[in-house]
């Protein structure tokens, strides 16, 4: 059995993994991503997949997101999403 040290955990002890990061996106007339700014603006070469998540509707802050798996001109594959409640874009992963 491990002894309880009664040491309190600091605020930085637990950190989220793969937390969404804000990203600037230029959209086409239908709202699909055309370009996104990583370190500089990159054109979206292709949209590989699209899906929508509507969840936790019973909470004060429900989730409504439209996800895109994209490949940018440099060849990087990214997952981005538009928060449909605040209309802001986020980058989900760093593959």
C-alpha positions as semicolon CSV with decimal commas, in nm:
position;residue;x (nm);y (nm);z (nm)
1;X;0,000;0,000;0,000
2;X;0,122;0,351;-0,084
3;X;0,130;0,600;0,200
4;X;-0,078;0,916;0,164
5;X;0,163;1,209;0,184
6;X;-0,127;1,454;0,223
7;X;0,055;1,677;-0,022
8;X;-0,183;1,890;-0,221
9;X;-0,163;1,873;-0,595
10;X;-0,070;2,201;-0,766
11;X;-0,284;2,363;-1,034
12;X;-0,034;2,262;-1,300
13;X;-0,019;1,895;-1,198
14;X;-0,301;1,788;-1,428
15;X;-0,293;1,913;-1,782
16;X;-0,530;1,827;-2,065
17;X;-0,398;1,622;-2,353
18;X;-0,476;1,730;-2,709
19;X;-0,675;2,034;-2,595
20;X;-0,815;2,242;-2,883
21;X;-0,609;2,546;-2,978
22;X;-0,759;2,852;-3,153
23;X;-0,667;2,881;-3,521
24;X;-0,742;3,146;-3,784
25;X;-0,935;3,010;-4,081
26;X;-1,053;3,172;-4,403
27;X;-1,375;3,012;-4,525
28;X;-1,535;2,975;-4,867
29;X;-1,893;3,095;-4,929
30;X;-2,028;2,766;-4,790
31;X;-1,827;2,796;-4,467
32;X;-1,565;2,531;-4,554
33;X;-1,202;2,603;-4,472
34;X;-0,992;2,746;-4,758
35;X;-0,680;2,858;-4,571
36;X;-0,553;2,839;-4,217
37;X;-0,278;3,018;-4,034
38;X;-0,031;2,788;-3,863
39;X;0,296;2,981;-3,855
40;X;0,190;3,138;-4,185
41;X;-0,118;3,108;-4,407
42;X;-0,148;2,772;-4,580
43;X;-0,400;2,669;-4,838
44;X;-0,621;2,369;-4,764
45;X;-0,519;2,125;-5,038
46;X;-0,801;1,880;-4,960
47;X;-1,077;1,803;-4,715
48;X;-1,047;1,434;-4,633
49;X;-1,342;1,398;-4,396
50;X;-1,619;1,600;-4,232
51;X;-1,837;1,519;-3,932
52;X;-2,056;1,700;-3,684
53;X;-2,090;1,652;-3,308
54;X;-2,385;1,783;-3,108
55;X;-2,358;1,671;-2,748
56;X;-2,420;1,765;-2,387
57;X;-2,729;1,968;-2,484
58;X;-2,848;1,954;-2,123
59;X;-2,549;2,145;-1,984
60;X;-2,501;2,521;-1,957
61;X;-2,236;2,493;-2,231
62;X;-2,348;2,234;-2,486
63;X;-2,114;2,112;-2,760
64;X;-2,191;2,175;-3,127
65;X;-1,894;2,138;-3,361
66;X;-1,833;2,081;-3,729
67;X;-1,504;1,892;-3,776
68;X;-1,281;1,876;-4,083
69;X;-0,985;1,653;-4,142
70;X;-0,775;1,851;-4,388
71;X;-0,444;1,830;-4,566
72;X;-0,271;2,165;-4,612
73;X;-0,038;2,259;-4,898
74;X;0,271;2,154;-4,699
75;X;0,130;1,801;-4,675
76;X;0,039;1,813;-4,305
77;X;-0,283;1,641;-4,199
78;X;-0,482;1,833;-3,936
79;X;-0,813;1,807;-3,761
80;X;-0,985;2,143;-3,721
81;X;-1,334;2,231;-3,612
82;X;-1,570;2,523;-3,606
83;X;-1,752;2,574;-3,278
84;X;-2,103;2,634;-3,405
85;X;-2,207;2,815;-3,087
86;X;-1,935;3,083;-3,082
87;X;-1,841;3,056;-3,455
88;X;-1,470;3,025;-3,377
89;X;-1,222;2,779;-3,529
90;X;-0,993;2,545;-3,336
91;X;-0,713;2,304;-3,417
92;X;-0,753;1,969;-3,243
93;X;-0,429;1,780;-3,304
94;X;-0,067;1,819;-3,402
95;X;-0,005;1,525;-3,635
